[in-house]
Amino acid sequence: MLFFIVFVLIHFLGNPPNSYLEWHDWVSSRSVSIAGSLFWIALLAHTWVGVRDVVMDYVHPIAVRLALPSHT
Amino acid sequence: MSVKIRRPVFFHLTQIQMPVGALTSITHRVTGIVLALGIPFGVYLLDMSLQSPESFAQLRGLFQQWPFKAVSIIVIWALAHHVLAGIRHLLSDIDIGSLLPAARRSAWIANIGGLAVAALAAGTLF
């Protein structure tokens, strides 16, 4: 994820997307869309683990835990 | 869990002095939650930027306004701090910087580095 963020930032520094078409073409190019999909999958997995850790530390009643969106 | 232990409780928030490592650690948690809450908004904005030329222009207009810039700076700070503190945690997992002086130093680096990135973002946006 970090590499993807740095890659996007460097791309923005080099040629910032000034028009819709430019931006749309870049995002839908094969390499960027594959990397982007991997990024979102990794981001959601990381969010799940992270939020679950926090919930396990602070929310003790089992019923409340199960009701929260990140099942523990 | 059934045995209730009376633990000492000290909630005088103005008198609690956290060591810098604790500050980095708790901020890592808080920024993590902030970023998690921000994901739906991020997806919405990304979708808006890609839907049509009109929505792209609309989004650009939104980010000319200062409240949007201010919120983005907070999110950028949260991300920068979370990344730096996360790297610090990973390094200490493989026993790099686990001794107190090094741990303190890296905690300061994470806290100040996050603010530095936010300042850089503020300088670019405003």
N, CA and C atoms of all chains as a GROMACS GRO file, in nm:
protein
  594
    1MET      N    1   0.084  -0.120   0.000
    1MET     CA    2   0.000   0.000   0.000
    1MET      C    3   0.087   0.125   0.000
    2LEU      N    4   0.191   0.119   0.084
    2LEU     CA    5   0.281   0.234   0.093
    2LEU      C    6   0.346   0.261  -0.042
    3PHE      N    7   0.389   0.153  -0.110
    3PHE     CA    8   0.453   0.171  -0.241
    3PHE      C    9   0.354   0.232  -0.340
    4PHE      N   10   0.228   0.187  -0.333
    4PHE     CA   11   0.128   0.240  -0.425
    4PHE      C   12   0.103   0.389  -0.398
    5ILE      N   13   0.095   0.426  -0.268
    5ILE     CA   14   0.072   0.566  -0.234
    5ILE      C   15   0.187   0.652  -0.286
    6VAL      N   16   0.311   0.603  -0.261
    6VAL     CA   17   0.428   0.679  -0.305
    6VAL      C   18   0.429   0.690  -0.458
    7PHE      N   19   0.393   0.579  -0.525
    7PHE     CA   20   0.388   0.578  -0.671
    7PHE      C   21   0.287   0.681  -0.723
    8VAL      N   22   0.168   0.686  -0.663
    8VAL     CA   23   0.066   0.782  -0.707
    8VAL      C   24   0.114   0.925  -0.682
    9LEU      N   25   0.176   0.948  -0.564
    9LEU     CA   26   0.224   1.083  -0.532
    9LEU      C   27   0.329   1.128  -0.633
   10ILE      N   28   0.422   1.036  -0.667
   10ILE     CA   29   0.527   1.072  -0.762
   10ILE      C   30   0.466   1.101  -0.899
   11HIS      N   31   0.367   1.023  -0.937
   11HIS     CA   32   0.299   1.048  -1.064
   11HIS      C   33   0.234   1.186  -1.063
   12PHE      N   34   0.171   1.222  -0.950
   12PHE     CA   35   0.105   1.353  -0.940
   12PHE      C   36   0.207   1.466  -0.948
   13LEU      N   37   0.327   1.442  -0.891
   13LEU     CA   38   0.431   1.544  -0.898
   13LEU      C   39   0.475   1.564  -1.042
   14GLY      N   40   0.496   1.451  -1.113
   14GLY     CA   41   0.546   1.456  -1.251
   14GLY      C   42   0.444   1.515  -1.346
   15ASN      N   43   0.326   1.455  -1.354
   15ASN     CA   44   0.220   1.512  -1.438
   15ASN      C   45   0.086   1.505  -1.368
   16PRO      N   46   0.052   1.615  -1.299
   16PRO     CA   47  -0.076   1.620  -1.230
   16PRO      C   48  -0.190   1.610  -1.330
   17PRO      N   49  -0.300   1.538  -1.296
   17PRO     CA   50  -0.410   1.522  -1.390
   17PRO      C   51  -0.488   1.652  -1.405
   18ASN      N   52  -0.466   1.719  -1.519
   18ASN     CA   53  -0.529   1.849  -1.537
   18ASN      C   54  -0.663   1.840  -1.607
   19SER      N   55  -0.688   1.726  -1.671
   19SER     CA   56  -0.817   1.714  -1.737
   19SER      C   57  -0.880   1.580  -1.700
   20TYR      N   58  -1.011   1.575  -1.716
   20TYR     CA   59  -1.083   1.453  -1.685
   20TYR      C   60  -1.031   1.336  -1.766
   21LEU      N   61  -1.011   1.357  -1.898
   21LEU     CA   62  -0.970   1.247  -1.986
   21LEU      C   63  -0.835   1.191  -1.946
   22GLU      N   64  -0.742   1.284  -1.919
   22GLU     CA   65  -0.607   1.243  -1.878
   22GLU      C   66  -0.613   1.153  -1.754
   23TRP      N   67  -0.689   1.199  -1.655
   23TRP     CA   68  -0.703   1.129  -1.527
   23TRP      C   69  -0.773   0.995  -1.548
   24HIS      N   70  -0.881   0.996  -1.627
   24HIS     CA   71  -0.959   0.875  -1.651
   24HIS      C   72  -0.872   0.770  -1.722
   25ASP      N   73  -0.798   0.814  -1.825
   25ASP     CA   74  -0.714   0.720  -1.900
   25ASP      C   75  -0.605   0.660  -1.811
   26TRP      N   76  -0.549   0.746  -1.724
   26TRP     CA   77  -0.442   0.695  -1.637
   26TRP      C   78  -0.496   0.589  -1.542
   27VAL      N   79  -0.611   0.619  -1.480
   27VAL     CA   80  -0.666   0.525  -1.381
   27VAL      C   81  -0.708   0.395  -1.449
   28SER      N   82  -0.760   0.405  -1.574
   28SER     CA   83  -0.808   0.281  -1.636
   28SER      C   84  -0.699   0.207  -1.713
   29SER      N   85  -0.577   0.260  -1.716
   29SER     CA   86  -0.470   0.184  -1.781
   29SER      C   87  -0.447   0.055  -1.703
   30ARG      N   88  -0.402  -0.047  -1.775
   30ARG     CA   89  -0.398  -0.180  -1.714
   30ARG      C   90  -0.316  -0.184  -1.585
   31SER      N   91  -0.194  -0.132  -1.589
   31SER     CA   92  -0.108  -0.145  -1.471
   31SER      C   93  -0.167  -0.072  -1.350
   32VAL      N   94  -0.220   0.051  -1.375
   32VAL     CA   95  -0.272   0.128  -1.261
   32VAL      C   96  -0.398   0.063  -1.206
   33SER      N   97  -0.484   0.007  -1.292
   33SER     CA   98  -0.607  -0.051  -1.237
   33SER      C   99  -0.577  -0.179  -1.161
   34ILE      N  100  -0.478  -0.257  -1.207
   34ILE     CA  101  -0.442  -0.378  -1.131
   34ILE      C  102  -0.383  -0.339  -0.996
   35ALA      N  103  -0.287  -0.245  -0.998
   35ALA     CA  104  -0.225  -0.202  -0.872
   35ALA      C  105  -0.329  -0.140  -0.780
   36GLY      N  106  -0.422  -0.063  -0.839
   36GLY     CA  107  -0.526   0.000  -0.759
   36GLY      C  108  -0.617  -0.102  -0.693
   37SER      N  109  -0.654  -0.206  -0.769
   37SER     CA  110  -0.739  -0.309  -0.711
   37SER      C  111  -0.670  -0.377  -0.594
   38LEU      N  112  -0.542  -0.411  -0.615
   38LEU     CA  113  -0.466  -0.473  -0.505
   38LEU      C  114  -0.462  -0.380  -0.385
   39PHE      N  115  -0.443  -0.249  -0.413
   39PHE     CA  116  -0.438  -0.151  -0.305
   39PHE      C  117  -0.567  -0.153  -0.224
   40TRP      N  118  -0.683  -0.152  -0.291
   40TRP     CA  119  -0.810  -0.146  -0.219
   40TRP      C  120  -0.834  -0.274  -0.140
   41ILE      N  121  -0.797  -0.388  -0.199
   41ILE     CA  122  -0.813  -0.515  -0.125
   41ILE      C  123  -0.728  -0.512   0.002
   42ALA      N  124  -0.600  -0.471  -0.014
   42ALA     CA  125  -0.510  -0.467   0.101
   42ALA      C  126  -0.560  -0.367   0.204
   43LEU      N  127  -0.610  -0.252   0.156
   43LEU     CA  128  -0.657  -0.149   0.247
   43LEU      C  129  -0.774  -0.200   0.331
   44LEU      N  130  -0.870  -0.267   0.264
   44LEU     CA  131  -0.987  -0.315   0.338
   44LEU      C  132  -0.948  -0.425   0.436
   45ALA      N  133  -0.856  -0.515   0.395
   45ALA     CA  134  -0.812  -0.621   0.486
   45ALA      C  135  -0.744  -0.559   0.608
   46HIS      N  136  -0.659  -0.460   0.584
   46HIS     CA  137  -0.587  -0.395   0.692
   46HIS      C  138  -0.683  -0.322   0.785
   47THR      N  139  -0.785  -0.256   0.726
   47THR     CA  140  -0.884  -0.187   0.807
   47THR      C  141  -0.957  -0.286   0.898
   48TRP      N  142  -0.993  -0.399   0.840
   48TRP     CA  143  -1.066  -0.499   0.918
   48TRP      C  144  -0.984  -0.545   1.038
   49VAL      N  145  -0.858  -0.583   1.013
   49VAL     CA  146  -0.774  -0.632   1.123
   49VAL      C  147  -0.753  -0.521   1.226
   50GLY      N  148  -0.728  -0.400   1.179
   50GLY     CA  149  -0.698  -0.290   1.271
   50GLY      C  150  -0.816  -0.254   1.357
   51VAL      N  151  -0.933  -0.239   1.294
   51VAL     CA  152  -1.052  -0.202   1.371
   51VAL      C  153  -1.089  -0.315   1.466
   52ARG      N  154  -1.071  -0.440   1.423
   52ARG     CA  155  -1.100  -0.553   1.510
   52ARG      C  156  -1.009  -0.550   1.633
   53ASP      N  157  -0.882  -0.518   1.613
   53ASP     CA  158  -0.790  -0.509   1.728
   53ASP      C  159  -0.838  -0.405   1.828
   54VAL      N  160  -0.877  -0.289   1.778
   54VAL     CA  161  -0.921  -0.182   1.868
   54VAL      C  162  -1.048  -0.223   1.940
   55VAL      N  163  -1.142  -0.284   1.865
   55VAL     CA  164  -1.268  -0.326   1.927
   55VAL      C  165  -1.242  -0.430   2.036
   56MET      N  166  -1.150  -0.525   2.008
   56MET     CA  167  -1.121  -0.628   2.107
   56MET      C  168  -1.062  -0.569   2.234
   57ASP      N  169  -0.991  -0.455   2.220
   57ASP     CA  170  -0.929  -0.396   2.338
   57ASP      C  171  -1.028  -0.317   2.423
   58TYR      N  172  -1.126  -0.254   2.359
   58TYR     CA  173  -1.209  -0.161   2.435
   58TYR      C  174  -1.352  -0.206   2.454
   59VAL      N  175  -1.401  -0.296   2.370
   59VAL     CA  176  -1.541  -0.338   2.381
   59VAL      C  177  -1.544  -0.479   2.436
   60HIS      N  178  -1.590  -0.494   2.561
   60HIS     CA  179  -1.583  -0.626   2.622
   60HIS      C  180  -1.713  -0.705   2.613
   61PRO      N  181  -1.833  -0.643   2.628
   61PRO     CA  182  -1.954  -0.724   2.621
   61PRO      C  183  -1.966  -0.795   2.486
   62ILE      N  184  -1.986  -0.927   2.490
   62ILE     CA  185  -1.986  -1.006   2.367
   62ILE      C  186  -2.096  -0.960   2.272
   63ALA      N  187  -2.214  -0.930   2.328
   63ALA     CA  188  -2.326  -0.893   2.243
   63ALA      C  189  -2.294  -0.769   2.160
   64VAL      N  190  -2.233  -0.668   2.227
   64VAL     CA  191  -2.199  -0.545   2.157
   64VAL      C  192  -2.095  -0.574   2.049
   65ARG      N  193  -1.999  -0.659   2.085
   65ARG     CA  194  -1.893  -0.695   1.990
   65ARG      C  195  -1.949  -0.753   1.862
   66LEU      N  196  -2.042  -0.847   1.880
   66LEU     CA  197  -2.096  -0.915   1.761
   66LEU      C  198  -2.181  -0.821   1.678
   67ALA      N  199  -2.236  -0.719   1.744
   67ALA     CA  200  -2.321  -0.626   1.670
   67ALA      C  201  -2.239  -0.529   1.587
   68LEU      N  202  -2.112  -0.510   1.625
   68LEU     CA  203  -2.030  -0.415   1.551
   68LEU      C  204  -1.993  -0.473   1.415
   69PRO      N  205  -1.973  -0.386   1.316
   69PRO     CA  206  -1.953  -0.434   1.180
   69PRO      C  207  -1.828  -0.520   1.162
   70SER      N  208  -1.724  -0.501   1.243
   70SER     CA  209  -1.605  -0.583   1.225
   70SER      C  210  -1.610  -0.700   1.321
   71HIS      N  211  -1.676  -0.808   1.281
   71HIS     CA  212  -1.695  -0.924   1.367
   71HIS      C  213  -1.564  -0.976   1.424
   72THR      N  214  -1.567  -1.006   1.553
   72THR     CA  215  -1.443  -1.051   1.615
   72THR      C  216  -1.447  -1.201   1.639
   73MET      N  217  -1.216  -1.394   3.351
   73MET     CA  218  -1.302  -1.278   3.338
   73MET      C  219  -1.400  -1.268   3.454
   74SER      N  220  -1.430  -1.384   3.519
   74SER     CA  221  -1.534  -1.381   3.622
   74SER      C  222  -1.482  -1.315   3.749
   75VAL      N  223  -1.352  -1.322   3.772
   75VAL     CA  224  -1.296  -1.261   3.893
   75VAL      C  225  -1.275  -1.112   3.866
   76LYS      N  226  -1.341  -1.032   3.949
   76LYS     CA  227  -1.325  -0.887   3.932
   76LYS      C  228  -1.206  -0.840   4.013
   77ILE      N  229  -1.107  -0.788   3.944
   77ILE     CA  230  -0.991  -0.734   4.014
   77ILE      C  231  -1.007  -0.583   4.018
   78ARG      N  232  -0.988  -0.528   4.137
   78ARG     CA  233  -0.996  -0.382   4.147
   78ARG      C  234  -0.862  -0.322   4.105
   79ARG      N  235  -0.862  -0.271   3.983
   79ARG     CA  236  -0.737  -0.212   3.936
   79ARG      C  237  -0.733  -0.066   3.974
   80PRO      N  238  -0.614  -0.011   3.992
   80PRO     CA  239  -0.607   0.132   4.022
   80PRO      C  240  -0.655   0.213   3.902
   81VAL      N  241  -0.738   0.311   3.930
   81VAL     CA  242  -0.791   0.394   3.822
   81VAL      C  243  -0.750   0.538   3.849
   82PHE      N  244  -0.690   0.600   3.752
   82PHE     CA  245  -0.644   0.738   3.768
   82PHE      C  246  -0.684   0.815   3.644
   83PHE      N  247  -0.790   0.895   3.657
   83PHE     CA  248  -0.843   0.961   3.538
   83PHE      C  249  -0.828   1.112   3.542
   84HIS      N  250  -0.728   1.161   3.614
   84HIS     CA  251  -0.708   1.307   3.612
   84HIS      C  252  -0.631   1.341   3.484
   85LEU      N  253  -0.707   1.370   3.380
   85LEU     CA  254  -0.646   1.378   3.248
   85LEU      C  255  -0.538   1.485   3.238
   86THR      N  256  -0.554   1.592   3.322
   86THR     CA  257  -0.453   1.699   3.312
   86THR      C  258  -0.324   1.660   3.383
   87GLN      N  259  -0.332   1.559   3.471
   87GLN     CA  260  -0.211   1.522   3.544
   87GLN      C  261  -0.139   1.402   3.485
   88ILE      N  262  -0.208   1.330   3.394
   88ILE     CA  263  -0.144   1.215   3.332
   88ILE      C  264  -0.037   1.266   3.235
   89GLN      N  265   0.085   1.217   3.252
   89GLN     CA  266   0.188   1.255   3.156
   89GLN      C  267   0.235   1.130   3.083
   90MET      N  268   0.199   1.124   2.956
   90MET     CA  269   0.233   1.005   2.880
   90MET      C  270   0.374   1.020   2.823
   91PRO      N  271   0.453   0.913   2.829
   91PRO     CA  272   0.581   0.917   2.759
   91PRO      C  273   0.556   0.926   2.608
   92VAL      N  274   0.656   0.973   2.535
   92VAL     CA  275   0.634   1.003   2.393
   92VAL      C  276   0.594   0.878   2.315
   93GLY      N  277   0.646   0.763   2.356
   93GLY     CA  278   0.610   0.640   2.287
   93GLY      C  279   0.462   0.608   2.300
   94ALA      N  280   0.406   0.635   2.420
   94ALA     CA  281   0.263   0.612   2.442
   94ALA      C  282   0.180   0.705   2.355
   95LEU      N  283   0.228   0.828   2.342
   95LEU     CA  284   0.158   0.926   2.258
   95LEU      C  285   0.156   0.879   2.112
   96THR      N  286   0.272   0.831   2.065
   96THR     CA  287   0.280   0.781   1.928
   96THR      C  288   0.186   0.663   1.909
   97SER      N  289   0.185   0.574   2.009
   97SER     CA  290   0.106   0.452   1.998
   97SER      C  291  -0.044   0.483   1.994
   98ILE      N  292  -0.089   0.569   2.087
   98ILE     CA  293  -0.233   0.598   2.091
   98ILE      C  294  -0.273   0.678   1.967
   99THR      N  295  -0.182   0.766   1.920
   99THR     CA  296  -0.215   0.842   1.800
   99THR      C  297  -0.224   0.750   1.679
  100HIS      N  298  -0.140   0.644   1.678
  100HIS     CA  299  -0.148   0.546   1.570
  100HIS      C  300  -0.287   0.483   1.566
  101ARG      N  301  -0.342   0.453   1.683
  101ARG     CA  302  -0.476   0.395   1.690
  101ARG      C  303  -0.581   0.494   1.643
  102VAL      N  304  -0.572   0.617   1.700
  102VAL     CA  305  -0.673   0.716   1.666
  102VAL      C  306  -0.671   0.746   1.516
  103THR      N  307  -0.550   0.763   1.460
  103THR     CA  308  -0.544   0.792   1.316
  103THR      C  309  -0.595   0.674   1.236
  104GLY      N  310  -0.572   0.553   1.285
  104GLY     CA  311  -0.623   0.435   1.215
  104GLY      C  312  -0.776   0.438   1.206
  105ILE      N  313  -0.840   0.473   1.319
  105ILE     CA  314  -0.986   0.479   1.319
  105ILE      C  315  -1.034   0.593   1.229
  106VAL      N  316  -0.965   0.708   1.237
  106VAL     CA  317  -1.003   0.822   1.151
  106VAL      C  318  -0.994   0.781   1.004
  107LEU      N  319  -0.885   0.713   0.967
  107LEU     CA  320  -0.866   0.674   0.828
  107LEU      C  321  -0.972   0.572   0.786
  108ALA      N  322  -1.004   0.478   0.878
  108ALA     CA  323  -1.106   0.378   0.845
  108ALA      C  324  -1.240   0.446   0.820
  109LEU      N  325  -1.274   0.545   0.906
  109LEU     CA  326  -1.399   0.618   0.886
  109LEU      C  327  -1.396   0.699   0.757
  110GLY      N  328  -1.275   0.735   0.714
  110GLY     CA  329  -1.264   0.817   0.593
  110GLY      C  330  -1.275   0.738   0.463
  111ILE      N  331  -1.261   0.604   0.470
  111ILE     CA  332  -1.259   0.523   0.347
  111ILE      C  333  -1.384   0.545   0.260
  112PRO      N  334  -1.508   0.537   0.319
  112PRO     CA  335  -1.624   0.557   0.232
  112PRO      C  336  -1.622   0.691   0.161
  113PHE      N  337  -1.580   0.796   0.233
  113PHE     CA  338  -1.574   0.928   0.170
  113PHE      C  339  -1.470   0.929   0.057
  114GLY      N  340  -1.356   0.861   0.083
  114GLY     CA  341  -1.252   0.853  -0.019
  114GLY      C  342  -1.302   0.783  -0.144
  115VAL      N  343  -1.374   0.672  -0.125
  115VAL     CA  344  -1.428   0.599  -0.241
  115VAL      C  345  -1.527   0.687  -0.315
  116TYR      N  346  -1.611   0.759  -0.241
  116TYR     CA  347  -1.711   0.846  -0.303
  116TYR      C  348  -1.642   0.955  -0.387
  117LEU      N  349  -1.537   1.016  -0.331
  117LEU     CA  350  -1.467   1.122  -0.404
  117LEU      C  351  -1.397   1.067  -0.527
  118LEU      N  352  -1.336   0.947  -0.514
  118LEU     CA  353  -1.270   0.885  -0.629
  118LEU      C  354  -1.372   0.858  -0.739
  119ASP      N  355  -1.489   0.807  -0.699
  119ASP     CA  356  -1.595   0.779  -0.796
  119ASP      C  357  -1.638   0.907  -0.865
  120MET      N  358  -1.651   1.014  -0.783
  120MET     CA  359  -1.693   1.143  -0.837
  120MET      C  360  -1.593   1.194  -0.941
  121SER      N  361  -1.463   1.168  -0.914
  121SER     CA  362  -1.360   1.218  -1.005
  121SER      C  363  -1.360   1.141  -1.136
  122LEU      N  364  -1.415   1.021  -1.136
  122LEU     CA  365  -1.406   0.935  -1.255
  122LEU      C  366  -1.537   0.924  -1.331
  123GLN      N  367  -1.648   0.969  -1.269
  123GLN     CA  368  -1.779   0.945  -1.330
  123GLN      C  369  -1.796   1.017  -1.462
  124SER      N  370  -1.774   1.147  -1.464
  124SER     CA  371  -1.796   1.225  -1.586
  124SER      C  372  -1.712   1.352  -1.577
  125PRO      N  373  -1.688   1.415  -1.692
  125PRO     CA  374  -1.613   1.541  -1.688
  125PRO      C  375  -1.678   1.644  -1.597
  126GLU      N  376  -1.815   1.643  -1.592
  126GLU     CA  377  -1.885   1.742  -1.509
  126GLU      C  378  -1.855   1.718  -1.362
  127SER      N  379  -1.865   1.592  -1.317
  127SER     CA  380  -1.842   1.566  -1.175
  127SER      C  381  -1.695   1.590  -1.139
  128PHE      N  382  -1.605   1.565  -1.235
  128PHE     CA  383  -1.463   1.595  -1.213
  128PHE      C  384  -1.445   1.744  -1.187
  129ALA      N  385  -1.510   1.826  -1.270
  129ALA     CA  386  -1.499   1.971  -1.253
  129ALA      C  387  -1.562   2.015  -1.122
  130GLN      N  388  -1.674   1.951  -1.087
  130GLN     CA  389  -1.743   1.984  -0.962
  130GLN      C  390  -1.652   1.956  -0.842
  131LEU      N  391  -1.584   1.840  -0.849
  131LEU     CA  392  -1.494   1.802  -0.740
  131LEU      C  393  -1.380   1.901  -0.727
  132ARG      N  394  -1.328   1.944  -0.843
  132ARG     CA  395  -1.220   2.044  -0.839
  132ARG      C  396  -1.268   2.171  -0.771
  133GLY      N  397  -1.391   2.209  -0.803
  133GLY     CA  398  -1.449   2.328  -0.742
  133GLY      C  399  -1.459   2.314  -0.591
  134LEU      N  400  -1.502   2.196  -0.546
  134LEU     CA  401  -1.516   2.172  -0.402
  134LEU      C  402  -1.383   2.193  -0.332
  135PHE      N  403  -1.277   2.140  -0.391
  135PHE     CA  404  -1.148   2.145  -0.323
  135PHE      C  405  -1.079   2.281  -0.336
  136GLN      N  406  -1.146   2.377  -0.401
  136GLN     CA  407  -1.097   2.514  -0.395
  136GLN      C  408  -1.136   2.580  -0.263
  137GLN      N  409  -1.236   2.521  -0.196
  137GLN     CA  410  -1.288   2.583  -0.073
  137GLN      C  411  -1.207   2.539   0.047
  138TRP      N  412  -1.193   2.633   0.142
  138TRP     CA  413  -1.101   2.604   0.253
  138TRP      C  414  -1.145   2.492   0.345
  139PRO      N  415  -1.278   2.470   0.370
  139PRO     CA  416  -1.310   2.358   0.460
  139PRO      C  417  -1.263   2.224   0.404
  140PHE      N  418  -1.275   2.207   0.271
  140PHE     CA  419  -1.229   2.082   0.211
  140PHE      C  420  -1.078   2.069   0.222
  141LYS      N  421  -1.009   2.182   0.202
  141LYS     CA  422  -0.863   2.179   0.216
  141LYS      C  423  -0.823   2.144   0.358
  142ALA      N  424  -0.894   2.204   0.455
  142ALA     CA  425  -0.859   2.179   0.596
  142ALA      C  426  -0.879   2.032   0.631
  143VAL      N  427  -0.993   1.975   0.586
  143VAL     CA  428  -1.017   1.833   0.617
  143VAL      C  429  -0.912   1.747   0.549
  144SER      N  430  -0.875   1.782   0.424
  144SER     CA  431  -0.774   1.698   0.359
  144SER      C  432  -0.641   1.705   0.431
  145ILE      N  433  -0.608   1.822   0.488
  145ILE     CA  434  -0.482   1.830   0.562
  145ILE      C  435  -0.486   1.741   0.686
  146ILE      N  436  -0.603   1.738   0.753
  146ILE     CA  437  -0.614   1.649   0.871
  146ILE      C  438  -0.598   1.503   0.828
  147VAL      N  439  -0.662   1.466   0.717
  147VAL     CA  440  -0.653   1.327   0.671
  147VAL      C  441  -0.510   1.294   0.629
  148ILE      N  442  -0.443   1.391   0.563
  148ILE     CA  443  -0.304   1.368   0.522
  148ILE      C  444  -0.215   1.352   0.645
  149TRP      N  445  -0.240   1.434   0.748
  149TRP     CA  446  -0.163   1.418   0.872
  149TRP      C  447  -0.186   1.279   0.932
  150ALA      N  448  -0.315   1.238   0.936
  150ALA     CA  449  -0.347   1.108   0.995
  150ALA      C  450  -0.275   0.997   0.919
  151LEU      N  451  -0.278   1.006   0.785
  151LEU     CA  452  -0.214   0.902   0.704
  151LEU      C  453  -0.063   0.902   0.725
  152ALA      N  454  -0.003   1.022   0.727
  152ALA     CA  455   0.143   1.030   0.742
  152ALA      C  456   0.185   0.974   0.878
  153HIS      N  457   0.113   1.016   0.984
  153HIS     CA  458   0.149   0.966   1.116
  153HIS      C  459   0.129   0.815   1.125
  154HIS      N  460   0.017   0.767   1.068
  154HIS     CA  461  -0.013   0.624   1.076
  154HIS      C  462   0.093   0.542   1.004
  155VAL      N  463   0.138   0.592   0.888
  155VAL     CA  464   0.241   0.521   0.811
  155VAL      C  465   0.373   0.520   0.889
  156LEU      N  466   0.413   0.638   0.941
  156LEU     CA  467   0.542   0.645   1.011
  156LEU      C  468   0.540   0.559   1.138
  157ALA      N  469   0.432   0.572   1.217
  157ALA     CA  470   0.425   0.493   1.340
  157ALA      C  471   0.413   0.344   1.307
  158GLY      N  472   0.347   0.313   1.194
  158GLY     CA  473   0.334   0.174   1.152
  158GLY      C  474   0.470   0.114   1.117
  159ILE      N  475   0.552   0.190   1.044
  159ILE     CA  476   0.688   0.145   1.012
  159ILE      C  477   0.767   0.123   1.140
  160ARG      N  478   0.747   0.216   1.236
  160ARG     CA  479   0.816   0.204   1.365
  160ARG      C  480   0.777   0.073   1.434
  161HIS      N  481   0.647   0.042   1.432
  161HIS     CA  482   0.601  -0.082   1.495
  161HIS      C  483   0.660  -0.204   1.426
  162LEU      N  484   0.662  -0.200   1.291
  162LEU     CA  485   0.715  -0.314   1.216
  162LEU      C  486   0.863  -0.334   1.248
  163LEU      N  487   0.937  -0.222   1.255
  163LEU     CA  488   1.080  -0.233   1.285
  163LEU      C  489   1.101  -0.292   1.424
  164SER      N  490   1.018  -0.248   1.520
  164SER     CA  491   1.039  -0.301   1.656
  164SER      C  492   0.997  -0.447   1.662
  165ASP      N  493   0.910  -0.492   1.569
  165ASP     CA  494   0.877  -0.635   1.562
  165ASP      C  495   0.999  -0.718   1.527
  166ILE      N  496   1.088  -0.663   1.443
  166ILE     CA  497   1.209  -0.737   1.411
  166ILE      C  498   1.327  -0.686   1.493
  167ASP      N  499   1.292  -0.634   1.614
  167ASP     CA  500   1.394  -0.596   1.712
  167ASP      C  501   1.486  -0.483   1.670
  168ILE      N  502   1.434  -0.394   1.587
  168ILE     CA  503   1.512  -0.274   1.556
  168ILE      C  504   1.452  -0.159   1.635
  169GLY      N  505   1.535  -0.092   1.713
  169GLY     CA  506   1.488   0.024   1.788
  169GLY      C  507   1.400  -0.012   1.906
  170SER      N  508   1.420  -0.128   1.966
  170SER     CA  509   1.337  -0.166   2.079
  170SER      C  510   1.388  -0.108   2.211
  171LEU      N  511   1.515  -0.076   2.217
  171LEU     CA  512   1.569  -0.019   2.341
  171LEU      C  513   1.517   0.123   2.359
  172LEU      N  514   1.503   0.162   2.486
  172LEU     CA  515   1.430   0.285   2.515
  172LEU      C  516   1.481   0.409   2.443
  173PRO      N  517   1.612   0.439   2.443
  173PRO     CA  518   1.654   0.562   2.377
  173PRO      C  519   1.616   0.564   2.230
  174ALA      N  520   1.639   0.451   2.160
  174ALA     CA  521   1.605   0.445   2.018
  174ALA      C  522   1.454   0.452   1.999
  175ALA      N  523   1.379   0.386   2.088
  175ALA     CA  524   1.233   0.386   2.077
  175ALA      C  525   1.179   0.528   2.095
  176ARG      N  526   1.239   0.600   2.192
  176ARG     CA  527   1.197   0.740   2.212
  176ARG      C  528   1.225   0.823   2.089
  177ARG      N  529   1.346   0.803   2.034
  177ARG     CA  530   1.385   0.884   1.917
  177ARG      C  531   1.288   0.857   1.802
  178SER      N  532   1.260   0.728   1.774
  178SER     CA  533   1.174   0.698   1.660
  178SER      C  534   1.031   0.748   1.686
  179ALA      N  535   0.990   0.750   1.814
  179ALA     CA  536   0.857   0.802   1.845
  179ALA      C  537   0.850   0.951   1.812
  180TRP      N  538   0.955   1.024   1.849
  180TRP     CA  539   0.960   1.167   1.815
  180TRP      C  540   0.960   1.186   1.664
  181ILE      N  541   1.038   1.100   1.594
  181ILE     CA  542   1.043   1.112   1.448
  181ILE      C  543   0.904   1.093   1.388
  182ALA      N  544   0.831   0.992   1.437
  182ALA     CA  545   0.697   0.966   1.383
  182ALA      C  546   0.604   1.084   1.411
  183ASN      N  547   0.606   1.136   1.536
  183ASN     CA  548   0.515   1.246   1.570
  183ASN      C  549   0.545   1.371   1.491
  184ILE      N  550   0.675   1.406   1.485
  184ILE     CA  551   0.712   1.530   1.418
  184ILE      C  552   0.706   1.513   1.267
  185GLY      N  553   0.745   1.393   1.219
  185GLY     CA  554   0.737   1.367   1.075
  185GLY      C  555   0.594   1.380   1.023
  186GLY      N  556   0.497   1.329   1.100
  186GLY     CA  557   0.358   1.342   1.060
  186GLY      C  558   0.317   1.487   1.047
  187LEU      N  559   0.356   1.568   1.147
  187LEU     CA  560   0.323   1.711   1.143
  187LEU      C  561   0.394   1.779   1.026
  188ALA      N  562   0.519   1.735   0.998
  188ALA     CA  563   0.594   1.796   0.888
  188ALA      C  564   0.525   1.770   0.755
  189VAL      N  565   0.479   1.647   0.736
  189VAL     CA  566   0.408   1.615   0.612
  189VAL      C  567   0.280   1.699   0.602
  190ALA      N  568   0.209   1.714   0.716
  190ALA     CA  569   0.087   1.795   0.716
  190ALA      C  570   0.119   1.939   0.681
  191ALA      N  571   0.231   1.991   0.734
  191ALA     CA  572   0.269   2.129   0.704
  191ALA      C  573   0.302   2.144   0.556
  192LEU      N  574   0.370   2.043   0.500
  192LEU     CA  575   0.402   2.043   0.358
  192LEU      C  576   0.273   2.046   0.275
  193ALA      N  577   0.176   1.961   0.316
  193ALA     CA  578   0.048   1.956   0.245
  193ALA      C  579  -0.023   2.091   0.255
  194ALA      N  580  -0.019   2.150   0.375
  194ALA     CA  581  -0.085   2.280   0.394
  194ALA      C  582  -0.020   2.385   0.304
  195GLY      N  583   0.114   2.381   0.297
  195GLY     CA  584   0.184   2.475   0.211
  195GLY      C  585   0.146   2.457   0.066
  196THR      N  586   0.124   2.332   0.022
  196THR     CA  587   0.090   2.306  -0.117
  196THR      C  588  -0.054   2.346  -0.146
  197LEU      N  589  -0.144   2.320  -0.049
  197LEU     CA  590  -0.287   2.341  -0.077
  197LEU      C  591  -0.328   2.487  -0.063
  198PHE      N  592  -0.269   2.557   0.036
  198PHE     CA  593  -0.315   2.694   0.058
  198PHE      C  594  -0.228   2.798  -0.012
   0.00000   0.00000   0.00000
